[in-house]
Amino acid sequence: MPADYVDWLRREGRIVIVGASLAGLRAAETLRAEGFAGELTLIGDEPYEPYDRPPLSKSVLLGKASAHRTELPHRREIDAKWRLGVAASGLDLMANRVRLADGDEVEYDRLLIATGVRARPWPKPEEARLDGVCVLRTRDDAAGLYQRLKAGPRRAFVIGAGFAGSEVASACREMGLPVTVAERAGAPLAGALGGVIGAVAADLQTENGVDLRTHVMVTALEGDPVGRVRAVHLSDESVVEADVVVVSLGSQRNTDWLAGSGLGAGPRGIACDAGCRAFDFRGIVTDDVFVAGDVARSPHALFGYQFLSLEHWGNAVAQAETAAHNMICHGAERRPHLWMPAFWSSMFGVNIKSVGVPPMGDQLMITQGSLAERRFAGVYGHQGRIVAAVTFDNTRWLEFYQRQIERGAPFPVEFATVDRRPEGRPMDADFPDPSLPTHGPMVTLSGYSPADQQLVFHPARH
Amino acid sequence: MRLVVDLNKCQGYAQCAFLAPDVFAMHGEESLVYNPHAPEEQRERLARAVAACPVQAITADGLDGTGEQGTGSAQEAHDAR
């Protein structure tokens, strides 16, 4: 590709961004900040300009913010053409065209895909349609759920005790509502943080009045004669009456629209190289298609070059910035996306944060504080290295652990720490069998091949 | 006015909750809960909170020069929508 192509692209090329949420917006801002003067189009399936999602399960459900007022501040003017409320429905890689659901087509010289994820719906459609059965991903979801909770249901029921489900349960208790949480694993957050930390989260829930049921699955949602949900049936044969059911079973990547396009896109996301360039289905990197945010899976040097899929706010920002930079610069100036995975959650007044990839760790060591006090820092180890850390109400130490992960520090840790307790010996982190389908840990290690798109589920062992 | 807090950066110093208590509140010892849409009359308090955050985790628009920190800060401007 001639060097002057990039100069031409920067001056008068057409860049299309599919996905008008956090990653799409930050990419657009970066393109303009770095001098892109051509035509910029943002396509989004929701009819709203980019808004922030984390407040939807926190401030909004706590009644401290309106679901319809979480639009993201813009860092700069982006002078873009917005195509909102219309989903992309197809991609023609040969003709450099995005097809839209309304039949329109948009041509690009370079394309950024940031279509993110959607909430995984309840798998039985006729039950999912019952009035009172909700998911929580969009601002409309949040507005609807908040109204239902505010109306004072007799009981709310949350299916899945990942972060989102646990945050909903926390909000319910804050509102004084009876809430039952069902989780297939042995504890809340077990998929993301392992069973040892999960046990702490379980105590947190039960002490705050949540009716927590673990090692169970929901087998059916029962409706009344007018189509409102009224009860939840569980695999242990118990039945719980509830008039709001929140399905919190993780998310699905929005890649369906790319079926048949030739891109390496599937249920695990769109494979891209460290420079955010998409792979096609043969494992060959493309020149003009880039990927960022929750929908991307990219190899990470710190984690054995496995492909990582991250549903993290900070990753969406960082990857969007890197992708945008790489889209409009010469090859030698491209940067790798080597963001350290990091996320936060807060539930029942406890601040939970993590860096690295906890599910990669098999061992856990509590290096500061204590599990019983729910104020601690713990590190995860894998093959003699620190690969992740987690804190409960101890965020100021997290950056230190991040540096340890970055330099591949040995595990068990050799350094002394403030507030080390006798319990701080390495132990099994107790992650559930990764081959079991769960609500999803938000960080997924998805192997070494860009073309590997198969999800293999094995039947449960019990 | 729109705002967003990078809660990866936030370390719960609570300066914002002290300076603009109608926008920011602590929930527990170090979790921050905030309203992403601050009313106009909070402009001055919000600007103070943005400036006082020890880890510069708050981005707000419409505050002229007090938004995103770092290389882009000179380019911060009202976004005409």
Interface residues (C-beta under 8 A of the other chain):
Chain A: A33 E49 D52 P54 P55 K58 S59 L62 K64 A65 S66 R69 T70 E71 L72 P73 H74 R75 R76 E77 I78 W313 G314 V317 A342 F343 W344 S346 F348 G349 V350 N351 K353 R375 D393 T395 R396
Chain B: M1 R2 L3 V4 D6 L7 N8 C10 Q11 G12 A25 H27 G28 E29 E30 S31 V33 Y34 N35 P36 H37 T59 A60 D61 G62 G67 E68 G72 Q75 E76 A77 D79 A80 R81
